[in-house]
């Protein structure tokens, strides 16, 4: 029986690998940016999570600020 995916589950990225793949960066660069607190991520215990919608908004805002 298939399970329905919740809106949150479809928007959630778990771990550096998933986040890196979503934004198109290497894992190492993504980890560096997370460590430097430059990306909108959250920690749940030891797990790093991010929302696709927040990352998209973050990068859209970055593009708008560039000349």
N, C-alpha and C positions, 0 to 999 in steps of 0.2 A: 504494500500500500504506500503510494508516494506521500511524502510529507510536504506541507506547504511551507514555503520560506517566508519568514516574517520580514517586514520592511527593514527592521534593524539588522537582521542577519544578512540581508542582501547588500547592506550599506557598510558592513563591518569588515575590516581587514585585520588579520591577526598575525603578528610577527613581522620581523624586518623583511623577510623574503617576499611576503604578500604585498607589503607596502611598497617595496622597491619595484616589484613587477608592475604594480598599478601606475606608479609615476614614471616608470621607464628609466630608472637609475640603477646602477650596480648596487648590490647589497652593501658593500663596504662604504660607499658614499652616503647611502641612506642611513646607515648606522652612525656615521660620523655626524651627519646633520641632526639626527635624533639626540645624540649625546650632547651636542652643542645647543640643544633646545631651540632649533630653528624650524622645526616642523610641528604642526598641530597634532600631536599624538597624546595618548593617555597611557598610564600604566595601571594594570589591574594585577596587583601582586607583582610577580616577576614578569608577567606577560605585557608586551607592548601591543596596543591596539590603536587603530585610527579609523575614522569614518571617511568613506570615499567622497561624500558630499563636502566635508570640511576641507579635505585636501584639494578638491576641485576649486572650491571657493578661495582657498589660500593662494593657489597658483594663478587664478584669474585676477585676483587683487594685485598680485605681484606684477603681472603683465600691464595692468592699467597704470601702475606707478612709473613704469619705464618711459623715458622720453621718446 
